Amino acid sequence: MRIAFAGTPAFAATALQALLAARFEVCLVLCQPDRPAGRGQQLQPGAVKRLALERTIPVLTPPSLRTERAGPQAEQALRALAQAAPDVLVVAAYGLLLPEAVLTIPHGLAVGGASVGAINIHASLLPRWRGAAPVVRAIEAGDRQTGITIMQMDAGLDTGPILLMEAIDIDPEASAGALTEQLAQLGGRLIVTALRDLEQGRLQARPQPAEGVVYARKVEKREAWMDWKEPAARLAARVRAFDPFPGACGSIGGHTIKIWRAHALELPPAPGRSDADVPGTVQAAGAGGIVVACGQGSLCLTQLQRSGGRRMEARQFLAGTPIVAGARWRALEAPPHEC
């Protein structure tokens, strides 16, 4: 079986590594163009491109596969894909929409009288969390389960028939980064299983359920700001969901602070309301964390980062950036800038 592969970040590289380890023939790789990274903002290739180059697999990095947008670069990529003559195109976190002209290029494998040519590794239990950021949105929403869906691609956004699916429980303390890595391993295993089963005619495509469709919109930096009027449990989930990107943040004493770890505290209500209950107010600060009043309950911040610094546990952080009880985090209505 000849496979073309489209993907860009580490999640996709794990799947490509699994295909190569299983001795599938990967004839061409498509990735997004190199992006600026690090303090120097030098152009850096994604994880899939690095792996493909190590294995001497041809790589193309068009900015788009739509000819009306990328012109000659898109046309070159489409010609190269057609000339590679893949049986199947495997897609994982590619980051670019695939026009129908791409989906029809693979020869396809016969499945129940139909042909499967393009297959996507999607990090959710479809139809829940279709779209760009399924891992982040699952954690943010407090989902208890997620998983991997191997699906046949069509012209819609993650709407194609399901070929294979496996669920996992979400660790209540898992960040988006940790959960993505776990799902990457599962995705690598499932795509190998799916392709082998397709070769043997053991898989049947089934339509996605019409009920339960939820969209996972792309994460934007402006979402990073903490709204202290929200319940503490919801904010704790957002901290985990936004790790590693964009990183939950807030502003206090003129400092913009990233918040990387936090947990909710359900403190008994004090008799009468005091200034310490106002959302965003620091109720306590010490080695165990910085306790902040929220709309419901309190949030204990245990790992933080100053602008230009590194992640620190609360004890270390407070040694360099003193924060005392009674101080107040800036309200969401007036964030100073992008975090």
DOLO-261048 format. One record per residue (C-alpha): residue number from 1; residue in three letters; x, y, z. Coordinates in steps of 0.001 Angstrom, whole numbers, plus 500000, padded with zeros to 6 digits. Example, Ala and Ser with C-alpha at 12.3 -4.5 7.8 and 13.67 -1.06 7.14 Angstrom:
REM DOLO-261048
ATOM pos code     c1     c2     c3
ATOM   1  ala 512300 495500 507800
ATOM   2  ser 513670 498940 507140
***
This chain:
REM DOLO-261048
ATOM pos code     c1     c2     c3
ATOM   1  met 500000 500000 500000
ATOM   2  arg 501341 503402 498996
ATOM   3  ile 500535 506171 501463
ATOM   4  ala 500738 509934 501154
ATOM   5  phe 500761 511701 504507
ATOM   6  ala 499609 515214 505427
ATOM   7  gly 500399 516589 508880
ATOM   8  thr 502535 519150 510662
ATOM   9  pro 503030 519005 514488
ATOM  10  ala 504239 516360 516921
ATOM  11  phe 500770 514769 517132
ATOM  12  ala 501001 513968 513417
ATOM  13  ala 504660 512942 513595
ATOM  14  thr 503719 510208 516074
ATOM  15  ala 501299 508785 513514
ATOM  16  leu 503861 509009 510717
ATOM  17  gln 506421 507245 512911
ATOM  18  ala 503896 504462 513583
ATOM  19  leu 503247 504005 509858
ATOM  20  leu 506966 503804 509121
ATOM  21  ala 507552 501377 512000
ATOM  22  ala 504774 499179 510578
ATOM  23  arg 506642 499236 507240
ATOM  24  phe 503988 501021 505227
ATOM  25  glu 505359 502731 502126
ATOM  26  val 505067 506498 502624
ATOM  27  cys 505682 508043 499198
ATOM  28  leu 505066 511750 499875
ATOM  29  val 504577 514080 502846
ATOM  30  leu 502688 517381 502909
ATOM  31  cys 503300 519855 505758
ATOM  32  gln 502557 523470 506547
ATOM  33  pro 505406 525905 505775
ATOM  34  asp 508110 526488 508395
ATOM  35  arg 507082 528907 511158
ATOM  36  pro 509049 531358 513345
ATOM  37  ala 509822 529856 516764
ATOM  38  gly 511945 530495 519848
ATOM  39  arg 513335 533756 521177
ATOM  40  gly 515015 534571 517883
ATOM  41  gln 511862 533806 515887
ATOM  42  gln 513881 531864 513333
ATOM  43  leu 511975 529723 510838
ATOM  44  gln 511667 526171 512143
ATOM  45  pro 510221 523076 510439
ATOM  46  gly 507406 521175 512090
ATOM  47  ala 507922 517746 513632
ATOM  48  val 506517 515896 510604
ATOM  49  lys 508847 517656 508187
ATOM  50  arg 511876 516889 510359
ATOM  51  leu 510947 513207 510518
ATOM  52  ala 510264 512984 506778
ATOM  53  leu 513597 514582 505929
ATOM  54  glu 515400 512176 508273
ATOM  55  arg 513781 509291 506389
ATOM  56  thr 514465 510892 502973
ATOM  57  ile 510760 511058 502113
ATOM  58  pro 509834 513801 499605
ATOM  59  val 508259 516780 501403
ATOM  60  leu 506150 519646 500056
ATOM  61  thr 505092 522688 502120
ATOM  62  pro 502543 524716 500122
ATOM  63  pro 500836 527542 502042
ATOM  64  ser 497525 526212 500714
ATOM  65  leu 496270 523411 498491
ATOM  66  arg 493683 525708 496922
ATOM  67  thr 494893 526974 493561
ATOM  68  glu 492894 530190 493894
ATOM  69  arg 494936 531014 497015
ATOM  70  ala 498401 529552 496447
ATOM  71  gly 498549 529465 492661
ATOM  72  pro 501676 527692 491308
ATOM  73  gln 502619 526275 494724
ATOM  74  ala 499241 524573 495096
ATOM  75  glu 499355 523349 491495
ATOM  76  gln 502834 521887 492051
ATOM  77  ala 501662 520070 495192
ATOM  78  leu 498598 518646 493423
ATOM  79  arg 500731 517406 490526
ATOM  80  ala 503252 515832 492887
ATOM  81  leu 500480 514114 494829
ATOM  82  ala 498951 512741 491641
ATOM  83  gln 502341 511557 490371
ATOM  84  ala 503036 509812 493687
ATOM  85  ala 499912 507724 492974
ATOM  86  pro 499034 506898 496589
ATOM  87  asp 496432 504297 497445
ATOM  88  val 495517 506292 500563
ATOM  89  leu 496096 509808 501900
ATOM  90  val 496429 509837 505703
ATOM  91  val 495802 513216 507346
ATOM  92  ala 496619 514173 510945
ATOM  93  ala 496604 517747 512281
ATOM  94  tyr 497649 519122 508897
ATOM  95  gly 496240 522551 509678
ATOM  96  leu 495062 523316 506137
ATOM  97  leu 491690 522580 504579
ATOM  98  leu 491800 519958 501849
ATOM  99  pro 489789 520812 498732
ATOM 100  glu 487822 518076 497018
ATOM 101  ala 490450 518011 494257
ATOM 102  val 492888 516547 496801
ATOM 103  leu 490457 514006 498263
ATOM 104  thr 489853 512428 494850
ATOM 105  ile 493534 511859 493999
ATOM 106  pro 494218 508646 496034
ATOM 107  his 493244 505415 494285
ATOM 108  gly 491380 504247 497376
ATOM 109  leu 490681 500943 499078
ATOM 110  ala 487393 499114 498561
ATOM 111  val 485086 499157 501593
ATOM 112  gly 481624 497631 501262
ATOM 113  gly 481210 498606 497636
ATOM 114  ala 482665 502080 498222
ATOM 115  ser 486216 503391 498060
ATOM 116  val 488170 504948 500928
ATOM 117  gly 490898 507270 499661
ATOM 118  ala 491483 509909 502330
ATOM 119  ile 491563 509094 506043
ATOM 120  asn 491793 511486 508971
ATOM 121  ile 493084 510849 512507
ATOM 122  his 490870 513096 514639
ATOM 123  ala 491429 513663 518365
ATOM 124  ser 487863 513379 519613
ATOM 125  leu 484898 511026 519699
ATOM 126  leu 483049 512362 516683
ATOM 127  pro 480633 514017 516189
ATOM 128  arg 481567 515773 519453
ATOM 129  trp 484312 518361 518935
ATOM 130  arg 484554 518618 515195
ATOM 131  gly 487037 521278 514175
ATOM 132  ala 490398 522782 515028
ATOM 133  ala 490899 522373 518789
ATOM 134  pro 489171 519215 520055
ATOM 135  val 491605 518492 522901
ATOM 136  val 491505 522014 524321
ATOM 137  arg 487718 522225 524152
ATOM 138  ala 487200 518802 525729
ATOM 139  ile 489288 519768 528771
ATOM 140  glu 487771 523245 528956
ATOM 141  ala 484260 521764 528939
ATOM 142  gly 485101 519297 531701
ATOM 143  asp 484570 516198 529542
ATOM 144  arg 485377 512938 531278
ATOM 145  gln 486181 511032 528097
ATOM 146  thr 487683 511686 524706
ATOM 147  gly 489451 509511 522182
ATOM 148  ile 490545 509017 518595
ATOM 149  thr 488302 508677 515572
ATOM 150  ile 489699 507303 512322
ATOM 151  met 487339 508696 509721
ATOM 152  gln 486875 508731 505972
ATOM 153  met 487275 512300 504758
ATOM 154  asp 484679 514156 502730
ATOM 155  ala 484193 517780 501723
ATOM 156  gly 482722 518739 505134
ATOM 157  leu 484499 519688 508354
ATOM 158  asp 485095 516351 510115
ATOM 159  thr 481749 515052 508855
ATOM 160  gly 482873 511854 507118
ATOM 161  pro 481968 508274 508027
ATOM 162  ile 483675 506608 511000
ATOM 163  leu 486042 503719 510312
ATOM 164  leu 487422 503102 513800
ATOM 165  met 487065 504745 517205
ATOM 166  glu 488504 504227 520676
ATOM 167  ala 487731 506164 523861
ATOM 168  ile 489963 506996 526822
ATOM 169  asp 489262 508623 530168
ATOM 170  ile 490580 512154 530681
ATOM 171  asp 492814 512463 533733
ATOM 172  pro 491238 515280 535799
ATOM 173  glu 494694 516866 536215
ATOM 174  ala 495816 516489 532575
ATOM 175  ser 496867 519537 530567
ATOM 176  ala 496077 519824 526873
ATOM 177  gly 499717 519073 526142
ATOM 178  ala 499721 515853 528167
ATOM 179  leu 496398 514682 526754
ATOM 180  thr 497491 515452 523191
ATOM 181  glu 500577 513289 523659
ATOM 182  gln 498431 510448 525014
ATOM 183  leu 496030 510746 522079
ATOM 184  ala 498929 510876 519621
ATOM 185  gln 500090 507456 520777
ATOM 186  leu 496556 506109 520472
ATOM 187  gly 496168 507670 517032
ATOM 188  gly 499391 506073 515820
ATOM 189  arg 498229 502660 516965
ATOM 190  leu 494725 503017 515525
ATOM 191  ile 495789 504224 512085
ATOM 192  val 498030 501188 511673
ATOM 193  thr 495166 498921 512753
ATOM 194  ala 492705 500686 510463
ATOM 195  leu 494929 500440 507381
ATOM 196  arg 495673 496776 507965
ATOM 197  asp 491985 496041 508475
ATOM 198  leu 491087 497999 505347
ATOM 199  glu 493578 495944 503338
ATOM 200  gln 491867 492802 504584
ATOM 201  gly 488351 494150 504065
ATOM 202  arg 487589 493952 507789
ATOM 203  leu 486418 497553 508308
ATOM 204  gln 483042 499018 507491
ATOM 205  ala 482419 502757 507344
ATOM 206  arg 479427 503999 509340
ATOM 207  pro 477845 507449 509247
ATOM 208  gln 478383 509770 512169
ATOM 209  pro 475378 510179 514477
ATOM 210  ala 473204 513179 513683
ATOM 211  glu 472950 514021 517383
ATOM 212  gly 475702 515360 519608
ATOM 213  val 477492 517565 517083
ATOM 214  val 479722 520136 518843
ATOM 215  tyr 482343 522350 517174
ATOM 216  ala 485810 522964 518647
ATOM 217  arg 486628 526457 517486
ATOM 218  lys 490232 527526 517022
ATOM 219  val 491972 528815 520157
ATOM 220  glu 492737 532544 520142
ATOM 221  lys 495204 534366 522366
ATOM 222  arg 492524 536707 523698
ATOM 223  glu 490863 533718 525379
ATOM 224  ala 493857 533382 527687
ATOM 225  trp 492709 536108 530096
ATOM 226  met 491188 534809 533316
ATOM 227  asp 487680 536000 534111
ATOM 228  trp 487671 535779 537900
ATOM 229  lys 483878 536070 537993
ATOM 230  glu 483652 532520 536652
ATOM 231  pro 483493 529516 539017
ATOM 232  ala 486868 528311 540252
ATOM 233  ala 486348 524816 538832
ATOM 234  arg 485780 526243 535364
ATOM 235  leu 488894 528415 535600
ATOM 236  ala 490984 525445 536738
ATOM 237  ala 489827 523568 533636
ATOM 238  arg 490768 526534 531453
ATOM 239  val 494274 526618 532943
ATOM 240  arg 494764 522960 531976
ATOM 241  ala 493131 523461 528573
ATOM 242  phe 495408 526383 527658
ATOM 243  asp 498648 524584 528545
ATOM 244  pro 500844 524801 526468
ATOM 245  phe 499013 527347 524256
ATOM 246  pro 498199 530143 524740
ATOM 247  gly 498701 529821 528508
ATOM 248  ala 496105 531199 530918
ATOM 249  cys 497098 534622 532168
ATOM 250  gly 496198 537622 534268
ATOM 251  ser 497584 540967 535369
ATOM 252  ile 498357 542066 538909
ATOM 253  gly 500493 544927 540225
ATOM 254  gly 501420 545914 536677
ATOM 255  his 502785 542432 535901
ATOM 256  thr 501370 540111 533248
ATOM 257  ile 501509 536589 534668
ATOM 258  lys 501043 533204 533010
ATOM 259  ile 499215 530656 535162
ATOM 260  trp 500209 527078 534375
ATOM 261  arg 498798 525085 537283
ATOM 262  ala 495850 525740 539536
ATOM 263  his 493158 523874 541407
ATOM 264  ala 489753 524842 542733
ATOM 265  leu 489075 525232 546438
ATOM 266  glu 485554 524988 547788
ATOM 267  leu 485986 527141 550883
ATOM 268  pro 483109 527420 553365
ATOM 269  pro 481273 530725 552873
ATOM 270  ala 482209 533406 555382
ATOM 271  pro 479392 535085 557343
ATOM 272  gly 478492 538183 555346
ATOM 273  arg 480351 539380 552257
ATOM 274  ser 483745 541052 552557
ATOM 275  asp 486245 542625 550196
ATOM 276  ala 488157 539329 550203
ATOM 277  asp 485207 537701 548422
ATOM 278  val 485339 540059 545425
ATOM 279  pro 486385 538003 542359
ATOM 280  gly 490072 538534 541582
ATOM 281  thr 491036 539334 545179
ATOM 282  val 494049 537506 546630
ATOM 283  gln 492833 535782 549783
ATOM 284  ala 496136 534201 550753
ATOM 285  ala 499649 533834 549311
ATOM 286  gly 502307 531421 550475
ATOM 287  ala 504382 528376 549613
ATOM 288  gly 501238 526336 548921
ATOM 289  gly 499966 528780 546304
ATOM 290  ile 498173 532048 545683
ATOM 291  val 494477 531756 546564
ATOM 292  val 492210 533999 544489
ATOM 293  ala 488490 534620 545020
ATOM 294  cys 486298 533619 542086
ATOM 295  gly 482638 533907 541230
ATOM 296  gln 482138 530589 542980
ATOM 297  gly 484819 529140 545247
ATOM 298  ser 488495 530075 545090
ATOM 299  leu 491367 529164 542797
ATOM 300  cys 494786 528193 544161
ATOM 301  leu 497551 529101 541696
ATOM 302  thr 500524 526797 542160
ATOM 303  gln 502728 527311 539083
ATOM 304  leu 503248 530723 537488
ATOM 305  gln 505532 532555 535076
ATOM 306  arg 506559 536179 534826
ATOM 307  ser 506917 537750 531383
ATOM 308  gly 510284 536677 529966
ATOM 309  gly 510853 534232 532829
ATOM 310  arg 510377 530527 533332
ATOM 311  arg 507696 528471 534981
ATOM 312  met 508036 528473 538766
ATOM 313  glu 506291 526876 541708
ATOM 314  ala 504449 529366 543908
ATOM 315  arg 507207 529548 546561
ATOM 316  gln 509870 530513 543994
ATOM 317  phe 507559 532872 542168
ATOM 318  leu 506581 534824 545276
ATOM 319  ala 510229 535251 546236
ATOM 320  gly 510756 537371 543126
ATOM 321  thr 507275 538824 542678
ATOM 322  pro 505701 539520 546062
ATOM 323  ile 501899 539253 546066
ATOM 324  val 500021 539749 549318
ATOM 325  ala 496521 539102 550573
ATOM 326  gly 494172 541877 549552
ATOM 327  ala 495865 542547 546202
ATOM 328  arg 493554 542270 543230
ATOM 329  trp 494014 540789 539770
ATOM 330  arg 492944 543086 536957
ATOM 331  ala 489369 542593 535724
ATOM 332  leu 488804 540877 532406
ATOM 333  glu 486949 543917 531102
ATOM 334  ala 490241 545833 530866
ATOM 335  pro 493103 543505 529899
ATOM 336  pro 496227 545572 529144
ATOM 337  his 497207 543669 525979
ATOM 338  glu 497415 540187 524517
ATOM 339  cys 498862 537775 527036
***
